[in-house]
Amino acid sequence: MLKNLFMKQKVMNRVLYALVPIIIYAVFRFGWRVVAVIAVSNLFAVLTEYMFVRGQKSGKISGAVWVTGTLLALILPPAIPFWMAAVGAVVAISFGKMVFGGFGMNPFNPALVGRIFVFISFPKQMGTQWTLPFARLPGGFGSWANPQALTAATRISEMTENGVSGLGDLFFGNIPGCMGEISSLLIIAAAIYLIISKTAKWQPIVGGIISFLVFSFILYGENPLYYLFAGGVMFGMVFMLTDPVSMPKHKAVIWINAILTGFLVVLIRKYSSFPEGFMFALLLSNTFSPIIEYAFTSRAGKGK
């Protein structure tokens, strides 16, 4: 029965495979509650999409729904209340995907839409309360969650105000943060797998990261790697900027969209009241990319 309920989408399965090491590492750092948040997010994502498609001719739920549910959970803090993760999943599928016509029609990454809604609606839980990571084995493998918490600004705000430190901790993920965003090492490994398996294009990842590094150095005047490894920019560049549905189709526009996203992340982080700028940057670049792509295709048509 379940086989008849879901579409077969091998590309989406490969995205989930890439996320497995990141999920295991998140459990080690924060405990088994990570799995529970992922389960809740996926459950409500699937139920929401089913409510939309059950009356349609095919009546099948897209395999991409598991990617949305998992990505959304991994860009939330470990201690996020379960009901907030559920609300985020409902919003992600309803307003990030189904209102545009379902899979293949959405101009924005659905998980990003859900995350922005939760971030704006519940800023205290999303921006000031952080679970401290376990540092030694068995770490979170032997615990539901770490009871130790930190009430503070994000690592990006801390670096901006007090200088930078701990590049190794940032790279390997020995820091508080959202569940799937902390280990840049594992995110890079996931990017390599996605590119080799031809699941994701390398151009948006490379273009976005180079743009981010260049503009970070210009605006901060410090080692830009600190800012690259802090927050969700690495995770977003690999798993969201490469979304085949919301990503532009024209090769030149893919590069423009990536460069614009990297620039906007730095600009928002530096000058706005939001220390984590990737989600707003990608939302803005996805908004403008259809206009840019239309300009390119129209120009190409006139040149024939």
C-alpha positions as CSV (number, residue, x, y, z in Angstrom):
1,M,0.0,0.0,0.0
2,L,2.8,2.4,0.9
3,K,4.4,1.8,-2.5
4,N,1.3,3.0,-4.2
5,L,1.1,6.0,-1.9
6,F,4.5,7.6,-2.7
7,M,6.1,8.5,-6.0
8,K,9.5,6.9,-6.7
9,Q,12.1,9.6,-6.9
10,K,15.7,8.2,-6.8
11,V,17.2,11.7,-6.8
12,M,15.5,12.5,-3.6
13,N,16.6,9.2,-2.0
14,R,20.2,10.2,-2.8
15,V,19.7,13.5,-0.9
16,L,18.5,11.5,2.1
17,Y,21.5,9.2,1.9
18,A,23.8,12.3,2.0
19,L,22.0,13.4,5.1
20,V,22.5,10.2,7.1
21,P,26.1,10.9,8.4
22,I,24.9,14.4,9.4
23,I,22.0,13.0,11.3
24,I,24.2,10.4,13.1
25,Y,26.6,13.2,14.1
26,A,23.8,15.4,15.3
27,V,22.6,12.5,17.5
28,F,26.2,12.2,18.9
29,R,26.3,15.9,19.7
30,F,22.8,16.5,21.0
31,G,21.1,13.1,21.8
32,W,18.3,10.9,20.5
33,R,15.8,13.8,20.7
34,V,17.2,14.8,17.2
35,V,15.6,11.7,15.7
36,A,12.3,12.5,17.4
37,V,12.3,16.0,15.9
38,I,13.1,14.6,12.5
39,A,10.2,12.1,12.9
40,V,7.7,14.7,13.9
41,S,8.7,17.0,11.1
42,N,8.4,14.2,8.5
43,L,5.1,12.9,9.9
44,F,3.4,16.3,9.6
45,A,5.0,17.0,6.2
46,V,3.6,13.7,4.8
47,L,0.2,14.2,6.4
48,T,-0.1,17.7,5.0
49,E,0.9,16.8,1.5
50,Y,-1.6,13.8,1.6
51,M,-4.4,16.2,2.5
52,F,-3.7,18.1,-0.7
53,V,-3.1,15.2,-3.1
54,R,-5.7,12.7,-1.9
55,G,-8.4,14.1,-4.2
56,Q,-6.2,14.3,-7.2
57,K,-6.1,11.7,-10.0
58,S,-2.7,10.2,-9.1
59,G,-3.2,10.7,-5.4
60,K,0.5,10.1,-4.7
61,I,2.7,11.9,-2.3
62,S,6.1,13.0,-3.8
63,G,9.2,11.4,-2.5
64,A,10.6,14.9,-2.0
65,V,8.3,15.3,1.0
66,W,10.9,13.3,3.1
67,V,13.6,15.6,2.0
68,T,11.6,18.6,3.0
69,G,10.7,17.2,6.4
70,T,14.3,16.1,7.1
71,L,15.9,19.3,5.9
72,L,13.5,21.4,8.0
73,A,14.3,19.4,11.1
74,L,18.0,19.7,10.6
75,I,17.9,23.5,10.4
76,L,16.1,23.7,13.7
77,P,17.7,23.9,17.2
78,P,17.9,20.5,19.1
79,A,15.6,21.7,21.9
80,I,12.8,23.0,19.6
81,P,9.4,22.1,21.0
82,F,7.9,19.3,18.9
83,W,4.7,21.3,18.1
84,M,6.8,24.0,16.6
85,A,8.6,21.5,14.3
86,A,5.1,20.3,13.3
87,V,3.9,23.8,12.6
88,G,7.0,24.4,10.5
89,A,6.4,21.2,8.5
90,V,2.8,22.1,7.8
91,V,3.7,25.6,6.6
92,A,6.6,24.3,4.5
93,I,4.4,21.9,2.6
94,S,1.3,24.1,2.4
95,F,2.7,27.5,1.6
96,G,6.1,26.5,0.3
97,K,5.0,23.9,-2.1
98,M,1.3,22.9,-2.5
99,V,-0.1,26.4,-3.0
100,F,2.1,26.7,-6.1
101,G,0.7,23.4,-7.6
102,G,2.8,20.8,-5.8
103,F,6.1,19.2,-6.6
104,G,8.0,20.8,-9.5
105,M,6.1,24.1,-9.3
106,N,7.4,25.7,-6.1
107,P,9.7,28.8,-6.7
108,F,11.2,28.5,-3.2
109,N,12.7,25.7,-1.2
110,P,9.8,24.5,1.0
111,A,12.0,23.6,4.0
112,L,13.3,27.2,3.9
113,V,9.8,28.6,3.9
114,G,9.0,26.5,7.0
115,R,12.1,27.6,8.7
116,I,11.6,31.3,8.1
117,F,8.0,31.0,9.5
118,V,9.3,29.3,12.7
119,F,12.2,31.8,13.0
120,I,9.9,34.8,12.8
121,S,7.1,33.4,14.8
122,F,9.2,31.9,17.7
123,P,12.4,34.0,17.9
124,K,13.2,33.1,21.5
125,Q,13.3,29.3,20.7
126,M,15.1,29.9,17.4
127,G,17.7,32.5,18.3
128,T,18.7,32.7,22.0
129,Q,18.3,29.2,23.5
130,W,21.0,26.7,22.5
131,T,21.7,23.1,23.7
132,L,25.4,22.5,24.5
133,P,26.9,19.6,22.5
134,F,28.2,16.5,24.1
135,A,32.0,16.4,23.7
136,R,33.0,12.8,24.4
137,L,31.8,9.3,23.7
138,P,29.2,8.0,24.0
139,G,27.9,11.5,23.8
140,G,24.3,11.8,22.7
141,F,24.2,8.1,21.8
142,G,23.6,7.4,25.5
143,S,21.2,10.2,26.2
144,W,17.9,11.6,25.1
145,A,19.2,15.2,25.3
146,N,21.8,17.3,27.0
147,P,20.2,19.1,29.9
148,Q,22.8,21.8,29.7
149,A,21.8,24.8,27.7
150,L,23.2,28.2,26.8
151,T,21.2,31.4,26.6
152,A,23.2,33.6,24.3
153,A,23.5,35.2,20.9
154,T,24.5,33.1,17.9
155,R,28.1,32.3,17.2
156,I,28.0,34.7,14.3
157,S,27.0,37.6,16.6
158,E,29.6,36.6,19.1
159,M,32.3,36.6,16.4
160,T,31.2,40.0,15.2
161,E,31.2,41.6,18.6
162,N,34.2,39.9,20.3
163,G,36.4,38.7,17.5
164,V,36.9,35.3,16.1
165,S,38.2,32.1,17.6
166,G,38.0,28.3,17.4
167,L,38.2,27.6,13.7
168,G,38.6,23.9,14.4
169,D,35.5,23.8,16.6
170,L,33.5,25.5,13.9
171,F,34.8,23.1,11.2
172,F,34.2,19.9,13.1
173,G,31.0,20.9,14.8
174,N,32.0,21.1,18.5
175,I,29.6,24.1,18.9
176,P,26.0,24.8,19.8
177,G,23.7,25.3,16.8
178,C,21.0,23.9,14.7
179,M,21.1,20.1,14.4
180,G,22.4,19.6,10.9
181,E,24.4,22.8,10.4
182,I,27.3,22.4,12.9
183,S,29.7,20.1,11.1
184,S,31.2,21.7,8.0
185,L,33.3,18.6,7.4
186,L,30.3,16.4,7.0
187,I,28.5,19.0,4.9
188,I,31.5,19.1,2.5
189,A,31.5,15.3,2.3
190,A,27.8,15.4,1.5
191,A,28.5,17.9,-1.2
192,I,31.1,15.7,-2.8
193,Y,28.7,12.8,-2.8
194,L,25.9,14.8,-4.3
195,I,28.1,16.2,-7.1
196,I,29.7,12.8,-7.9
197,S,26.3,11.1,-8.0
198,K,25.0,13.9,-10.2
199,T,22.3,14.7,-7.7
200,A,23.4,18.3,-7.4
201,K,25.2,20.7,-9.7
202,W,28.6,22.0,-8.5
203,Q,28.2,25.5,-10.0
204,P,25.8,26.9,-7.4
205,I,27.8,25.5,-4.5
206,V,31.1,26.8,-5.8
207,G,29.7,30.1,-7.0
208,G,27.8,30.7,-3.7
209,I,30.8,29.9,-1.5
210,I,33.3,32.0,-3.5
211,S,30.9,34.9,-3.5
212,F,30.4,34.6,0.3
213,L,34.1,34.3,1.0
214,V,35.0,37.4,-1.2
215,F,32.3,39.6,0.3
216,S,32.9,38.4,3.8
217,F,36.6,39.4,3.5
218,I,35.6,42.8,2.1
219,L,33.0,43.7,4.7
220,Y,34.7,42.0,7.8
221,G,38.4,42.3,6.9
222,E,39.1,39.0,8.7
223,N,39.5,35.3,7.8
224,P,36.2,34.6,6.0
225,L,36.4,30.9,6.8
226,Y,35.2,31.7,10.3
227,Y,32.0,33.1,8.9
228,L,31.6,30.3,6.3
229,F,31.8,27.6,9.0
230,A,29.5,29.5,11.4
231,G,25.7,29.3,11.0
232,G,23.8,27.7,8.3
233,V,25.5,29.0,5.1
234,M,27.4,25.8,4.3
235,F,24.3,23.6,4.8
236,G,22.2,26.0,2.8
237,M,24.7,26.2,-0.1
238,V,24.8,22.4,-0.4
239,F,21.2,21.3,0.2
240,M,19.1,24.4,-0.6
241,L,20.8,26.5,-3.2
242,T,21.1,23.3,-5.3
243,D,17.4,22.5,-5.1
244,P,16.6,21.5,-8.8
245,V,13.1,22.9,-8.6
246,S,13.7,26.4,-7.3
247,M,17.2,26.7,-9.0
248,P,17.3,28.6,-12.3
249,K,17.6,26.5,-15.5
250,H,19.9,28.8,-17.6
251,K,23.6,28.2,-16.8
252,A,24.5,31.8,-16.6
253,V,21.6,32.6,-14.3
254,I,22.7,29.7,-12.0
255,W,26.0,31.5,-11.5
256,I,24.3,34.9,-11.1
257,N,21.9,33.4,-8.5
258,A,24.7,31.8,-6.6
259,I,26.8,35.0,-6.5
260,L,23.8,37.1,-5.5
261,T,23.0,34.7,-2.7
262,G,26.5,34.7,-1.3
263,F,26.6,38.5,-1.4
264,L,23.1,38.9,0.2
265,V,24.1,36.5,3.0
266,V,27.0,38.7,4.0
267,L,25.0,41.9,3.6
268,I,22.2,40.7,5.8
269,R,24.5,39.3,8.4
270,K,26.5,42.5,8.6
271,Y,23.8,45.2,8.5
272,S,20.5,43.7,9.5
273,S,19.2,42.6,12.9
274,F,19.2,38.9,11.7
275,P,22.6,37.3,12.5
276,E,21.8,34.3,10.3
277,G,21.2,35.6,6.8
278,F,21.2,32.6,4.5
279,M,17.5,31.9,4.6
280,F,16.5,35.5,3.7
281,A,19.3,35.7,1.1
282,L,18.1,32.6,-0.8
283,L,14.5,33.7,-0.5
284,L,15.4,37.0,-2.2
285,S,17.6,35.5,-4.8
286,N,14.9,33.0,-5.7
287,T,12.5,35.9,-6.0
288,F,14.7,37.7,-8.5
289,S,16.1,34.7,-10.5
290,P,12.9,34.2,-12.6
291,I,13.1,37.9,-13.7
292,I,16.8,37.5,-14.5
293,E,16.2,34.3,-16.4
294,Y,13.4,35.8,-18.4
295,A,15.7,38.6,-19.4
296,F,18.4,36.1,-20.6
297,T,15.9,33.9,-22.5
298,S,14.2,36.9,-24.1
299,R,17.6,38.3,-25.2
300,A,18.6,34.9,-26.6
301,G,15.3,34.7,-28.5
302,K,15.7,38.1,-30.1
303,G,19.2,37.2,-31.2
304,K,18.0,34.3,-33.3
